[in-house]
Amino acid sequence: MEQLNQARCVPCEGGVPTATDSEIAGYLVQLPGWVITEVDHVKRLSKSFAFDNFVHALAFTNRVGELAEQEGHHPAILTEWGKVTVTWWTHAIGGLHKNDFVMAAKTEEAFQSAAGAKR
């Protein structure tokens, strides 16, 4: 199976199908701790990350933002004292696409090297 953290996002416009439940299950194998949520009937991929203070949480938020800009795919990020929640979904198709799982894997990789991360 392709390693998600090594993949690149592909341009995704409206009309592209969302990931199937089978595809989602396959991708989640590589993403321990990530969960599927549903907001307004739209599936999303989410995880909270713990940090020892706000400065480290903010630095991680900025790193995820840099990754998002590099790939042209952007998450919802909630930064709090000692905690960052990152949520991926593809707005153009109203659900999950492989791109979201690729970016979750890149987010996970960034967390593994983040200062102040509580693992």
Secondary structure, 3 states (H helix, E strand, C coil): CCCHHHCCCCCCCCCCCCCCHHHHHHHHCCCCCCEEEEECCEEEEEEEEEECCHHHHHHHHHHHHHHHHHHCCCCEEEEECCEEEEEECEHHHCECCHHHHHHHHHHHHHHHCCCCEEC
